[in-house]
Amino acid sequence: MGILTEDMQRVVREQRLGFIATVCADGTPNLSPKGTTKVWDDDHLVFADICSPGTIENLRSNAAIEINVVDPMVRKGYRFKGTAQIFDSGGVFEQVMTSLYDASVENARARISHVVMVRVERALAVVSPAYDGGATEAEVRASWEQYWREVQRGGSEP
């Protein structure tokens, strides 16, 4: 068994949107959402580079990376720290591309020039302070579902 528990893998599978943090050359952070975040195996996550030259440039000079994946309705998720490898061709590139897109999605495949595989070295839970007062997951979910219903009706303020 690797570092990625079944629950961590479930959250990544269900949410798919990961917020990817890298370090710019000047030491400042760079955060980029990736809707292709996927579990590769028990120790690795992958994502496709779609229009994110800054992420790739940062990873070429500093392979340190963190990925946060959170279920916005229950306000729980995980943060994954690790080391990234960039692939722009070859077996790993093609395997990741095949796992993300079937052959019928040529438009998406044509826009991807890199895939990134992250060896997860540390994984920590992210839990909202909404639980500090004893709220259950069902209560937190219900609260956010109500909030989004109001937003859709145009009647709620953040």
C-alpha positions as CSV (number, residue, x, y, z in Angstrom):
1,M,0.0,0.0,0.0
2,G,1.3,3.4,-1.0
3,I,0.9,6.8,0.6
4,L,-2.5,7.5,-1.1
5,T,-5.2,5.9,1.0
6,E,-8.5,4.8,-0.5
7,D,-10.3,7.9,0.8
8,M,-7.6,10.2,-0.7
9,Q,-8.0,8.4,-4.0
10,R,-11.8,8.6,-3.8
11,V,-11.7,12.4,-3.2
12,V,-9.4,12.9,-6.2
13,R,-11.5,10.7,-8.4
14,E,-14.7,12.5,-7.5
15,Q,-13.5,16.0,-7.5
16,R,-10.8,16.0,-10.3
17,L,-10.1,19.7,-9.8
18,G,-6.8,20.1,-8.1
19,F,-5.2,23.4,-7.2
20,I,-1.5,23.1,-8.2
21,A,1.1,25.2,-6.3
22,T,4.6,25.6,-7.7
23,V,7.4,28.1,-7.0
24,C,8.3,30.8,-9.4
25,A,11.9,31.7,-10.1
26,D,11.7,34.8,-7.9
27,G,10.5,32.6,-5.0
28,T,6.8,33.7,-5.1
29,P,4.0,31.1,-5.3
30,N,2.1,30.2,-8.4
31,L,-1.3,28.5,-8.1
32,S,-3.1,27.0,-11.0
33,P,-6.3,24.9,-11.1
34,K,-6.1,21.7,-13.1
35,G,-9.3,19.9,-14.0
36,T,-7.4,16.8,-15.1
37,T,-6.0,15.8,-11.7
38,K,-6.1,12.0,-11.5
39,V,-4.8,9.2,-9.3
40,W,-2.1,7.3,-11.2
41,D,-1.3,4.6,-8.6
42,D,-0.9,4.4,-4.8
43,D,2.0,6.9,-4.8
44,H,1.4,9.2,-7.8
45,L,-1.0,11.8,-9.1
46,V,-1.0,13.1,-12.7
47,F,-2.4,16.1,-14.5
48,A,-2.3,17.5,-18.0
49,D,-0.7,20.8,-18.9
50,I,-3.4,22.7,-20.8
51,C,-2.4,26.4,-21.3
52,S,-0.2,26.6,-18.2
53,P,3.3,27.5,-19.4
54,G,4.1,29.1,-16.0
55,T,3.5,25.8,-14.1
56,I,5.7,23.9,-16.5
57,E,8.4,26.6,-16.4
58,N,8.4,26.6,-12.6
59,L,8.6,22.8,-12.4
60,R,11.5,22.7,-14.8
61,S,13.6,24.8,-12.3
62,N,12.1,23.5,-9.1
63,A,10.2,20.1,-9.0
64,A,8.6,20.8,-5.6
65,I,4.8,20.8,-5.9
66,E,1.7,20.7,-3.8
67,I,-1.8,19.7,-5.0
68,N,-4.9,20.5,-3.0
69,V,-8.1,18.7,-3.8
70,V,-11.2,19.6,-1.7
71,D,-14.8,18.6,-1.9
72,P,-16.4,22.1,-1.8
73,M,-19.7,20.8,-0.4
74,V,-18.4,19.0,2.7
75,R,-15.3,21.3,3.0
76,K,-12.9,18.3,3.4
77,G,-10.1,17.1,1.2
78,Y,-6.3,16.6,1.0
79,R,-3.1,18.3,0.3
80,F,-0.4,16.4,-1.4
81,K,3.2,17.4,-1.4
82,G,5.7,15.9,-3.7
83,T,8.1,16.0,-6.6
84,A,7.0,16.4,-10.2
85,Q,8.2,14.9,-13.4
86,I,7.3,16.4,-16.8
87,F,6.7,14.3,-19.8
88,D,6.1,15.6,-23.3
89,S,6.4,12.4,-25.3
90,G,7.1,8.7,-24.9
91,G,5.4,5.9,-23.0
92,V,4.4,7.6,-19.8
93,F,3.1,10.6,-21.8
94,E,0.9,8.3,-24.0
95,Q,-0.3,6.2,-21.0
96,V,-1.4,9.3,-19.1
97,M,-3.0,10.8,-22.2
98,T,-4.9,7.5,-22.9
99,S,-6.1,7.5,-19.2
100,L,-7.4,11.1,-19.5
101,Y,-8.8,11.0,-23.0
102,D,-9.9,8.4,-25.4
103,A,-9.0,8.7,-29.1
104,S,-12.3,10.5,-29.9
105,V,-11.2,13.6,-27.9
106,E,-8.5,14.7,-30.4
107,N,-9.3,18.4,-29.8
108,A,-8.4,18.1,-26.1
109,R,-5.3,15.9,-26.9
110,A,-4.1,18.4,-29.4
111,R,-4.0,21.2,-26.8
112,I,-1.8,19.2,-24.3
113,S,1.9,19.4,-24.7
114,H,2.9,18.0,-21.3
115,V,1.7,15.8,-18.6
116,V,3.0,15.9,-15.0
117,M,3.4,13.0,-12.7
118,V,3.8,13.8,-9.1
119,R,5.4,11.4,-6.6
120,V,3.4,12.1,-3.4
121,E,5.8,12.3,-0.5
122,R,3.4,13.7,2.1
123,A,-0.4,13.8,2.3
124,L,-2.4,15.6,4.9
125,A,-6.1,16.1,5.5
126,V,-7.7,19.5,4.9
127,V,-10.8,20.0,7.1
128,S,-12.8,23.2,7.4
129,P,-13.1,25.0,10.7
130,A,-16.9,24.5,10.1
131,Y,-16.4,21.2,11.9
132,D,-14.8,22.9,15.0
133,G,-18.2,23.5,16.6
134,G,-19.3,19.9,16.2
135,A,-21.1,20.1,12.9
136,T,-21.6,16.8,11.0
137,E,-20.6,16.3,7.4
138,A,-24.3,16.2,6.5
139,E,-24.9,19.5,8.2
140,V,-22.0,21.2,6.5
141,R,-23.2,19.8,3.1
142,A,-26.8,20.9,3.7
143,S,-25.6,24.4,4.6
144,W,-23.6,24.8,1.4
145,E,-26.3,23.2,-0.7
146,Q,-28.7,25.9,0.7
147,Y,-26.1,28.6,0.0
148,W,-25.7,27.6,-3.6
149,R,-29.5,27.4,-4.2
150,E,-29.7,31.0,-2.9
151,V,-26.8,32.1,-5.1
152,Q,-28.5,30.5,-8.2
153,R,-31.7,32.5,-7.3
154,G,-29.6,35.6,-7.0
155,G,-30.5,36.1,-3.3
156,S,-27.4,35.3,-1.3
157,E,-24.4,37.3,-0.4
158,P,-21.1,35.5,0.2
